[in-house]
Amino acid sequence: MRSLLPEKQQEVLDFIEFLQSQLGQQNTNIEQIKPISFLAAAQQFAGCVDGGPGDLATNKQ
């Protein structure tokens, strides 16, 4: 970075600040998401696979 012209160095710093501001917004959005259980998140997929063992606890493989 030191080999760049001062104007280009400033562009790099501006870009880093832009990325940091985006990361801050993403973290804020993540914090606003209400956590749910795995069961609730996967509820729509329960029973969607045809075939296979009825209960995976009985599948020794």
C-alpha positions, -999 to +999 in steps of 0.1 A: +000+000+000+029+023+007+039+022-030+006+037-040+000+073-047-016+092-017-049+095-037-050+057-042-041+051-005-071+072+004-093+052-019-082+020-002-089+035+032-123+047+020-131+012+007-121-004+040-143+020+059-172+011+035-167-026+041-166-020+079-198-001+077-215-029+057-203-054+083-217-033+111-251-032+093-250-070+089-242-075+126-271-052+135-294-072+112-283-105+127-289-092+162-325-083+153-333-118+141-353-138+167-336-171+173-357-202+167-351-239+174-337-263+148-370-281+149-390-250+140-365-241+112-366-276+097-403-283+102-411-278+065-387-306+056-400-332+080-412-362+061-402-348+026-379-378+017-395-409+003-380-443+011-352-450+035-356-462+071-386-449+090-365-441+120-328-432+116-321-446+151-326-481+137-302-476+108-268-490+120-249-475+090 
